[in-house]
Every structure is written in structure tokens, then in C-alpha cells.
């Protein structure tokens, strides 16, 4: 008698609709309505060691961010509308630089400053906010909320923050 071979499990194919999440929820379903809670719940940036513009406002590191802001303004004049902070890999300080630089710009109170966390795989700006936000750029791109519900106004600061929102594996699919 020949030994019986174990059969391989059958290959399963699943059809996933483009507007459906892994848990079965729809991407396009609105999850917010009415008065934006982001405007009612005042948040603040926590005193983390990397946020030198709050915890160490008179330090050399904070002065370097103010100097960087001045250099950018001198190079571009008053025409600066967007500054993108990027790098080739994780852990190189994008969040540190963008948070502190945006706070340096907001400290002048000469215009609106919006910090957008567009790192949708590994968001980090939201962890610096207290209380932590639940909505962000991901939910806006999915059509689950509107901009007014996701932009966070900070306590005692003209800086506003659009956090990344729920992390996603493949952010390109949202665009």
C-alpha cells in the first residue's frame, strides 16, 4: 500500500471591491456629520523632547529652527505657500523638522500655518497631540469626512494640524 500524499489546501481567491476595506466597511461612508469636533475639542502639542519650540523655546536647537525659517523667508520672500519636508527613509527627522519649523512660522502670527502629516504608512504627528486625533488625511481621501472635521486647531497657537489619520498599507490607492 502506497502512503497517501497530503493534499495541498486549495488556493483561495477573494474579490475585494475598490471601495471596501478589509473589515467590510465602505470607504465612501461618511463617519462624521454636524458640527466639527475638531473645532470644539481644543488640543495641544505635548512637551516631547523632540518638540524644542515648546519645551526648550530658548535653546540653541529652537534658535536653529527660527534661523531656518528666516533663511527660507529671505530666499523666497513672502511668496512661500508650501514647504515640503521629505527624506529617503524612515527615522531621519522629517516629523521633528516639520513640527518645529511649522511652530516657528506660527509663532510670528503673520498668517495661517497648517502642518500636514502626509506619512500615511507611519504617521507620527498625531502622537504629539493631546488628546490624540481619530480623523485625518486618510479619512478625507476615502471620502469619510470633510476637511473641517479633520483639521485640528491648537490651544493658544495659530498653528493648525491635519494629522495623517488611520495608517494604510498602500497610500497610492487613495490617490
Rosetta blueprint (number, residue, H / E / L):
1 X L
2 X L
3 X L
4 X L
5 X L
6 X L
7 X L
8 X L
9 X L
10 X L
11 X L
12 X L
13 X L
14 X L
15 X L
16 X L
17 X L
18 X L
19 X L
20 X E
21 X L
22 X L
23 X L
24 X L
25 X L
26 X E
27 X L
28 X L
29 X L
30 X L
31 X L
32 X L
33 X L
34 X L
35 X L
36 X L
37 X H
38 X H
39 X H
40 X H
41 X L
42 X L
43 X E
44 X E
45 X E
46 X L
47 X L
48 X L
49 X L
50 X L
51 X L
52 X H
53 X H
54 X H
55 X H
56 X L
57 X L
58 X L
59 X L
60 X H
61 X H
62 X H
63 X H
64 X H
65 X H
66 X H
67 X H
68 X H
69 X H
70 X H
71 X H
72 X H
73 X H
74 X H
75 X H
76 X H
77 X H
78 X H
79 X H
80 X L
81 X L
82 X L
83 X L
84 X L
85 X L
86 X L
87 X L
88 X L
89 X L
90 X L
91 X L
92 X L
93 X L
94 X H
95 X H
96 X H
97 X H
98 X H
99 X H
100 X H
101 X H
102 X H
103 X H
104 X H
105 X H
106 X H
107 X H
108 X L
109 X L
110 X L
111 X L
112 X L
113 X E
114 X E
115 X E
116 X E
117 X L
118 X L
119 X L
120 X L
121 X L
122 X L
123 X L
124 X L
125 X H
126 X H
127 X H
128 X H
129 X E
130 X E
131 X L
132 X L
133 X L
134 X L
135 X L
136 X L
137 X H
138 X H
139 X H
140 X H
141 X H
142 X L
143 X L
144 X L
145 X L
146 X L
147 X H
148 X H
149 X H
150 X H
151 X E
152 X E
153 X E
154 X E
155 X L
156 X L
157 X L
158 X L
159 X E
160 X E
161 X E
162 X E
163 X L
164 X L
165 X L
166 X L
167 X L
168 X L
169 X L
170 X L
171 X H
172 X H
173 X H
174 X H
175 X L
